[in-house]
Amino acid sequence: MKPDITGIAPFFIVKNVPAALSFYRDRLGFDITFQGPEPDDIFFGIVQRGAA
């Protein structure tokens, strides 16, 4: 029996974190749940879509 997967948390290394966050929000429908440190040097972000 295969286990059910209820969520995943992949990590991506990108050159431009604010642009990547905007893409996930605006094009793919994700919510940005964290970005920081703010305001001038955002180098980490978390996005979420749905209940997972």
PDB file with SEQRES, HELIX, SHEET and CRYST1 records, atoms N, CA, C and O in Angstrom:
SEQRES   1 A   52  MET LYS PRO ASP ILE THR GLY ILE ALA PRO PHE PHE ILE          
SEQRES   2 A   52  VAL LYS ASN VAL PRO ALA ALA LEU SER PHE TYR ARG ASP          
SEQRES   3 A   52  ARG LEU GLY PHE ASP ILE THR PHE GLN GLY PRO GLU PRO          
SEQRES   4 A   52  ASP ASP ILE PHE PHE GLY ILE VAL GLN ARG GLY ALA ALA          
HELIX    1 AA1 VAL A   17  ASP A   26  1                                  10    
SHEET    1 AA1 2 ASP A  31  GLY A  36  0                                        
SHEET    2 AA1 2 PHE A  44  GLN A  48 -1                                        
CRYST1    1.000    1.000    1.000  90.00  90.00  90.00 P 1           1          
ATOM      1  N   MET A   1       0.837  -1.182   0.000  1.00  0.00           N  
ATOM      2  CA  MET A   1       0.000   0.000   0.000  1.00  0.00           C  
ATOM      3  C   MET A   1       0.888   1.255   0.000  1.00  0.00           C  
ATOM      4  O   MET A   1       1.821   1.362   0.797  1.00  0.00           O  
ATOM      5  N   LYS A   2       0.592   2.191  -0.892  1.00  0.00           N  
ATOM      6  CA  LYS A   2       1.352   3.433  -0.966  1.00  0.00           C  
ATOM      7  C   LYS A   2       0.814   4.432   0.062  1.00  0.00           C  
ATOM      8  O   LYS A   2      -0.398   4.530   0.251  1.00  0.00           O  
ATOM      9  N   PRO A   3       1.704   5.171   0.726  1.00  0.00           N  
ATOM     10  CA  PRO A   3       1.229   6.164   1.702  1.00  0.00           C  
ATOM     11  C   PRO A   3       0.593   7.369   1.006  1.00  0.00           C  
ATOM     12  O   PRO A   3       0.964   7.719  -0.114  1.00  0.00           O  
ATOM     13  N   ASP A   4      -0.357   7.989   1.678  1.00  0.00           N  
ATOM     14  CA  ASP A   4      -0.955   9.223   1.171  1.00  0.00           C  
ATOM     15  C   ASP A   4       0.002  10.383   1.424  1.00  0.00           C  
ATOM     16  O   ASP A   4       0.600  10.480   2.495  1.00  0.00           O  
ATOM     17  N   ILE A   5       0.143  11.251   0.444  1.00  0.00           N  
ATOM     18  CA  ILE A   5       0.950  12.454   0.599  1.00  0.00           C  
ATOM     19  C   ILE A   5      -0.019  13.603   0.848  1.00  0.00           C  
ATOM     20  O   ILE A   5      -0.867  13.904   0.007  1.00  0.00           O  
ATOM     21  N   THR A   6       0.110  14.240   2.002  1.00  0.00           N  
ATOM     22  CA  THR A   6      -0.810  15.318   2.360  1.00  0.00           C  
ATOM     23  C   THR A   6      -0.228  16.703   2.133  1.00  0.00           C  
ATOM     24  O   THR A   6      -0.939  17.701   2.246  1.00  0.00           O  
ATOM     25  N   GLY A   7       1.061  16.775   1.814  1.00  0.00           N  
ATOM     26  CA  GLY A   7       1.675  18.064   1.538  1.00  0.00           C  
ATOM     27  C   GLY A   7       3.139  17.898   1.196  1.00  0.00           C  
ATOM     28  O   GLY A   7       3.750  16.876   1.506  1.00  0.00           O  
ATOM     29  N   ILE A   8       3.698  18.910   0.555  1.00  0.00           N  
ATOM     30  CA  ILE A   8       5.121  18.912   0.246  1.00  0.00           C  
ATOM     31  C   ILE A   8       5.678  20.298   0.549  1.00  0.00           C  
ATOM     32  O   ILE A   8       4.933  21.277   0.599  1.00  0.00           O  
ATOM     33  N   ALA A   9       6.976  20.373   0.748  1.00  0.00           N  
ATOM     34  CA  ALA A   9       7.639  21.657   1.020  1.00  0.00           C  
ATOM     35  C   ALA A   9       8.949  21.722   0.238  1.00  0.00           C  
ATOM     36  O   ALA A   9      10.023  21.550   0.815  1.00  0.00           O  
ATOM     37  N   PRO A  10       8.867  21.970  -1.074  1.00  0.00           N  
ATOM     38  CA  PRO A  10      10.097  22.049  -1.867  1.00  0.00           C  
ATOM     39  C   PRO A  10      10.829  23.368  -1.616  1.00  0.00           C  
ATOM     40  O   PRO A  10      10.221  24.366  -1.231  1.00  0.00           O  
ATOM     41  N   PHE A  11      12.130  23.354  -1.839  1.00  0.00           N  
ATOM     42  CA  PHE A  11      12.965  24.551  -1.722  1.00  0.00           C  
ATOM     43  C   PHE A  11      13.553  24.859  -3.090  1.00  0.00           C  
ATOM     44  O   PHE A  11      14.050  23.960  -3.768  1.00  0.00           O  
ATOM     45  N   PHE A  12      13.502  26.112  -3.500  1.00  0.00           N  
ATOM     46  CA  PHE A  12      14.063  26.545  -4.775  1.00  0.00           C  
ATOM     47  C   PHE A  12      15.063  27.663  -4.521  1.00  0.00           C  
ATOM     48  O   PHE A  12      14.801  28.569  -3.730  1.00  0.00           O  
ATOM     49  N   ILE A  13      16.196  27.601  -5.183  1.00  0.00           N  
ATOM     50  CA  ILE A  13      17.173  28.681  -5.138  1.00  0.00           C  
ATOM     51  C   ILE A  13      16.983  29.498  -6.407  1.00  0.00           C  
ATOM     52  O   ILE A  13      17.090  28.970  -7.514  1.00  0.00           O  
ATOM     53  N   VAL A  14      16.702  30.786  -6.244  1.00  0.00           N  
ATOM     54  CA  VAL A  14      16.434  31.666  -7.378  1.00  0.00           C  
ATOM     55  C   VAL A  14      17.305  32.917  -7.274  1.00  0.00           C  
ATOM     56  O   VAL A  14      17.783  33.262  -6.193  1.00  0.00           O  
ATOM     57  N   LYS A  15      17.505  33.588  -8.399  1.00  0.00           N  
ATOM     58  CA  LYS A  15      18.311  34.812  -8.407  1.00  0.00           C  
ATOM     59  C   LYS A  15      17.554  36.003  -7.841  1.00  0.00           C  
ATOM     60  O   LYS A  15      18.155  36.887  -7.230  1.00  0.00           O  
ATOM     61  N   ASN A  16      16.238  36.035  -8.040  1.00  0.00           N  
ATOM     62  CA  ASN A  16      15.448  37.196  -7.649  1.00  0.00           C  
ATOM     63  C   ASN A  16      14.235  36.721  -6.856  1.00  0.00           C  
ATOM     64  O   ASN A  16      13.216  36.352  -7.440  1.00  0.00           O  
ATOM     65  N   VAL A  17      14.340  36.728  -5.541  1.00  0.00           N  
ATOM     66  CA  VAL A  17      13.261  36.209  -4.694  1.00  0.00           C  
ATOM     67  C   VAL A  17      11.978  37.034  -4.833  1.00  0.00           C  
ATOM     68  O   VAL A  17      10.911  36.441  -4.984  1.00  0.00           O  
ATOM     69  N   PRO A  18      12.026  38.381  -4.790  1.00  0.00           N  
ATOM     70  CA  PRO A  18      10.772  39.127  -4.960  1.00  0.00           C  
ATOM     71  C   PRO A  18      10.058  38.816  -6.282  1.00  0.00           C  
ATOM     72  O   PRO A  18       8.831  38.719  -6.308  1.00  0.00           O  
ATOM     73  N   ALA A  19      10.804  38.659  -7.365  1.00  0.00           N  
ATOM     74  CA  ALA A  19      10.186  38.319  -8.653  1.00  0.00           C  
ATOM     75  C   ALA A  19       9.579  36.919  -8.615  1.00  0.00           C  
ATOM     76  O   ALA A  19       8.495  36.701  -9.157  1.00  0.00           O  
ATOM     77  N   ALA A  20      10.260  35.976  -7.985  1.00  0.00           N  
ATOM     78  CA  ALA A  20       9.730  34.614  -7.875  1.00  0.00           C  
ATOM     79  C   ALA A  20       8.458  34.597  -7.035  1.00  0.00           C  
ATOM     80  O   ALA A  20       7.494  33.915  -7.383  1.00  0.00           O  
ATOM     81  N   LEU A  21       8.449  35.341  -5.932  1.00  0.00           N  
ATOM     82  CA  LEU A  21       7.251  35.411  -5.096  1.00  0.00           C  
ATOM     83  C   LEU A  21       6.084  36.024  -5.868  1.00  0.00           C  
ATOM     84  O   LEU A  21       4.954  35.546  -5.774  1.00  0.00           O  
ATOM     85  N   SER A  22       6.357  37.072  -6.625  1.00  0.00           N  
ATOM     86  CA  SER A  22       5.307  37.692  -7.442  1.00  0.00           C  
ATOM     87  C   SER A  22       4.759  36.714  -8.471  1.00  0.00           C  
ATOM     88  O   SER A  22       3.548  36.662  -8.689  1.00  0.00           O  
ATOM     89  N   PHE A  23       5.632  35.939  -9.107  1.00  0.00           N  
ATOM     90  CA  PHE A  23       5.199  34.939 -10.092  1.00  0.00           C  
ATOM     91  C   PHE A  23       4.278  33.903  -9.446  1.00  0.00           C  
ATOM     92  O   PHE A  23       3.208  33.602  -9.976  1.00  0.00           O  
ATOM     93  N   TYR A  24       4.696  33.362  -8.306  1.00  0.00           N  
ATOM     94  CA  TYR A  24       3.870  32.351  -7.640  1.00  0.00           C  
ATOM     95  C   TYR A  24       2.529  32.929  -7.203  1.00  0.00           C  
ATOM     96  O   TYR A  24       1.509  32.243  -7.273  1.00  0.00           O  
ATOM     97  N   ARG A  25       2.516  34.185  -6.751  1.00  0.00           N  
ATOM     98  CA  ARG A  25       1.272  34.820  -6.325  1.00  0.00           C  
ATOM     99  C   ARG A  25       0.388  35.177  -7.519  1.00  0.00           C  
ATOM    100  O   ARG A  25      -0.783  34.799  -7.562  1.00  0.00           O  
ATOM    101  N   ASP A  26       0.944  35.899  -8.480  1.00  0.00           N  
ATOM    102  CA  ASP A  26       0.145  36.472  -9.565  1.00  0.00           C  
ATOM    103  C   ASP A  26      -0.216  35.476 -10.658  1.00  0.00           C  
ATOM    104  O   ASP A  26      -1.312  35.544 -11.213  1.00  0.00           O  
ATOM    105  N   ARG A  27       0.675  34.563 -10.972  1.00  0.00           N  
ATOM    106  CA  ARG A  27       0.439  33.632 -12.086  1.00  0.00           C  
ATOM    107  C   ARG A  27      -0.085  32.273 -11.644  1.00  0.00           C  
ATOM    108  O   ARG A  27      -0.849  31.638 -12.371  1.00  0.00           O  
ATOM    109  N   LEU A  28       0.323  31.815 -10.446  1.00  0.00           N  
ATOM    110  CA  LEU A  28      -0.039  30.464 -10.018  1.00  0.00           C  
ATOM    111  C   LEU A  28      -1.045  30.433  -8.871  1.00  0.00           C  
ATOM    112  O   LEU A  28      -1.491  29.356  -8.475  1.00  0.00           O  
ATOM    113  N   GLY A  29      -1.408  31.594  -8.333  1.00  0.00           N  
ATOM    114  CA  GLY A  29      -2.462  31.657  -7.327  1.00  0.00           C  
ATOM    115  C   GLY A  29      -2.051  31.317  -5.910  1.00  0.00           C  
ATOM    116  O   GLY A  29      -2.908  30.996  -5.087  1.00  0.00           O  
ATOM    117  N   PHE A  30      -0.763  31.377  -5.600  1.00  0.00           N  
ATOM    118  CA  PHE A  30      -0.299  31.106  -4.246  1.00  0.00           C  
ATOM    119  C   PHE A  30      -0.455  32.351  -3.379  1.00  0.00           C  
ATOM    120  O   PHE A  30      -0.536  33.466  -3.895  1.00  0.00           O  
ATOM    121  N   ASP A  31      -0.497  32.160  -2.065  1.00  0.00           N  
ATOM    122  CA  ASP A  31      -0.441  33.254  -1.102  1.00  0.00           C  
ATOM    123  C   ASP A  31       0.982  33.342  -0.566  1.00  0.00           C  
ATOM    124  O   ASP A  31       1.602  32.317  -0.285  1.00  0.00           O  
ATOM    125  N   ILE A  32       1.500  34.548  -0.421  1.00  0.00           N  
ATOM    126  CA  ILE A  32       2.808  34.742   0.198  1.00  0.00           C  
ATOM    127  C   ILE A  32       2.583  34.788   1.704  1.00  0.00           C  
ATOM    128  O   ILE A  32       1.910  35.688   2.207  1.00  0.00           O  
ATOM    129  N   THR A  33       3.148  33.816   2.425  1.00  0.00           N  
ATOM    130  CA  THR A  33       2.959  33.760   3.870  1.00  0.00           C  
ATOM    131  C   THR A  33       4.146  34.328   4.636  1.00  0.00           C  
ATOM    132  O   THR A  33       4.023  34.644   5.819  1.00  0.00           O  
ATOM    133  N   PHE A  34       5.296  34.463   3.973  1.00  0.00           N  
ATOM    134  CA  PHE A  34       6.462  35.081   4.613  1.00  0.00           C  
ATOM    135  C   PHE A  34       7.416  35.562   3.537  1.00  0.00           C  
ATOM    136  O   PHE A  34       7.599  34.909   2.510  1.00  0.00           O  
ATOM    137  N   GLN A  35       8.026  36.724   3.791  1.00  0.00           N  
ATOM    138  CA  GLN A  35       9.136  37.195   2.975  1.00  0.00           C  
ATOM    139  C   GLN A  35      10.019  38.052   3.870  1.00  0.00           C  
ATOM    140  O   GLN A  35       9.528  38.851   4.667  1.00  0.00           O  
ATOM    141  N   GLY A  36      11.300  37.880   3.730  1.00  0.00           N  
ATOM    142  CA  GLY A  36      12.142  38.666   4.622  1.00  0.00           C  
ATOM    143  C   GLY A  36      13.616  38.426   4.397  1.00  0.00           C  
ATOM    144  O   GLY A  36      13.976  37.645   3.516  1.00  0.00           O  
ATOM    145  N   PRO A  37      14.467  39.057   5.145  1.00  0.00           N  
ATOM    146  CA  PRO A  37      14.039  40.140   6.044  1.00  0.00           C  
ATOM    147  C   PRO A  37      13.648  41.362   5.235  1.00  0.00           C  
ATOM    148  O   PRO A  37      14.160  41.573   4.135  1.00  0.00           O  
ATOM    149  N   GLU A  38      12.771  42.143   5.755  1.00  0.00           N  
ATOM    150  CA  GLU A  38      12.265  43.312   5.038  1.00  0.00           C  
ATOM    151  C   GLU A  38      12.923  44.565   5.580  1.00  0.00           C  
ATOM    152  O   GLU A  38      13.532  44.494   6.647  1.00  0.00           O  
ATOM    153  N   PRO A  39      12.844  45.692   4.925  1.00  0.00           N  
ATOM    154  CA  PRO A  39      12.152  45.901   3.657  1.00  0.00           C  
ATOM    155  C   PRO A  39      13.055  45.812   2.445  1.00  0.00           C  
ATOM    156  O   PRO A  39      12.561  45.630   1.332  1.00  0.00           O  
ATOM    157  N   ASP A  40      14.378  45.936   2.624  1.00  0.00           N  
ATOM    158  CA  ASP A  40      15.244  46.136   1.462  1.00  0.00           C  
ATOM    159  C   ASP A  40      15.944  44.891   0.938  1.00  0.00           C  
ATOM    160  O   ASP A  40      16.398  44.888  -0.206  1.00  0.00           O  
ATOM    161  N   ASP A  41      16.045  43.856   1.721  1.00  0.00           N  
ATOM    162  CA  ASP A  41      16.874  42.713   1.327  1.00  0.00           C  
ATOM    163  C   ASP A  41      16.113  41.407   1.505  1.00  0.00           C  
ATOM    164  O   ASP A  41      16.441  40.609   2.383  1.00  0.00           O  
ATOM    165  N   ILE A  42      15.096  41.189   0.672  1.00  0.00           N  
ATOM    166  CA  ILE A  42      14.304  39.960   0.766  1.00  0.00           C  
ATOM    167  C   ILE A  42      15.074  38.840   0.080  1.00  0.00           C  
ATOM    168  O   ILE A  42      15.270  38.867  -1.135  1.00  0.00           O  
ATOM    169  N   PHE A  43      15.508  37.855   0.862  1.00  0.00           N  
ATOM    170  CA  PHE A  43      16.245  36.733   0.285  1.00  0.00           C  
ATOM    171  C   PHE A  43      15.611  35.393   0.621  1.00  0.00           C  
ATOM    172  O   PHE A  43      16.174  34.348   0.295  1.00  0.00           O  
ATOM    173  N   PHE A  44      14.441  35.404   1.272  1.00  0.00           N  
ATOM    174  CA  PHE A  44      13.763  34.168   1.636  1.00  0.00           C  
ATOM    175  C   PHE A  44      12.269  34.419   1.598  1.00  0.00           C  
ATOM    176  O   PHE A  44      11.800  35.479   2.013  1.00  0.00           O  
ATOM    177  N   GLY A  45      11.518  33.443   1.100  1.00  0.00           N  
ATOM    178  CA  GLY A  45      10.071  33.572   1.079  1.00  0.00           C  
ATOM    179  C   GLY A  45       9.380  32.229   1.203  1.00  0.00           C  
ATOM    180  O   GLY A  45       9.948  31.187   0.878  1.00  0.00           O  
ATOM    181  N   ILE A  46       8.150  32.272   1.677  1.00  0.00           N  
ATOM    182  CA  ILE A  46       7.321  31.071   1.794  1.00  0.00           C  
ATOM    183  C   ILE A  46       5.989  31.373   1.115  1.00  0.00           C  
ATOM    184  O   ILE A  46       5.380  32.414   1.362  1.00  0.00           O  
ATOM    185  N   VAL A  47       5.543  30.458   0.262  1.00  0.00           N  
ATOM    186  CA  VAL A  47       4.229  30.581  -0.370  1.00  0.00           C  
ATOM    187  C   VAL A  47       3.406  29.350  -0.031  1.00  0.00           C  
ATOM    188  O   VAL A  47       3.946  28.288   0.282  1.00  0.00           O  
ATOM    189  N   GLN A  48       2.085  29.512  -0.100  1.00  0.00           N  
ATOM    190  CA  GLN A  48       1.177  28.414   0.224  1.00  0.00           C  
ATOM    191  C   GLN A  48      -0.035  28.508  -0.679  1.00  0.00           C  
ATOM    192  O   GLN A  48      -0.485  29.596  -1.040  1.00  0.00           O  
ATOM    193  N   ARG A  49      -0.547  27.353  -1.032  1.00  0.00           N  
ATOM    194  CA  ARG A  49      -1.781  27.307  -1.821  1.00  0.00           C  
ATOM    195  C   ARG A  49      -2.641  26.183  -1.282  1.00  0.00           C  
ATOM    196  O   ARG A  49      -2.195  25.037  -1.217  1.00  0.00           O  
ATOM    197  N   GLY A  50      -3.848  26.489  -0.899  1.00  0.00           N  
ATOM    198  CA  GLY A  50      -4.737  25.484  -0.339  1.00  0.00           C  
ATOM    199  C   GLY A  50      -4.437  25.223   1.126  1.00  0.00           C  
ATOM    200  O   GLY A  50      -3.749  26.002   1.786  1.00  0.00           O  
ATOM    201  N   ALA A  51      -4.964  24.116   1.620  1.00  0.00           N  
ATOM    202  CA  ALA A  51      -4.862  23.805   3.047  1.00  0.00           C  
ATOM    203  C   ALA A  51      -3.550  23.152   3.435  1.00  0.00           C  
ATOM    204  O   ALA A  51      -3.232  23.084   4.622  1.00  0.00           O  
ATOM    205  N   ALA A  52      -2.778  22.671   2.471  1.00  0.00           N  
ATOM    206  CA  ALA A  52      -1.545  21.944   2.803  1.00  0.00           C  
ATOM    207  C   ALA A  52      -0.488  22.855   3.367  1.00  0.00           C  
ATOM    208  O   ALA A  52       0.607  22.400   3.697  1.00  0.00           O  
TER     209      ALA A  52                                                      
END                                                                             
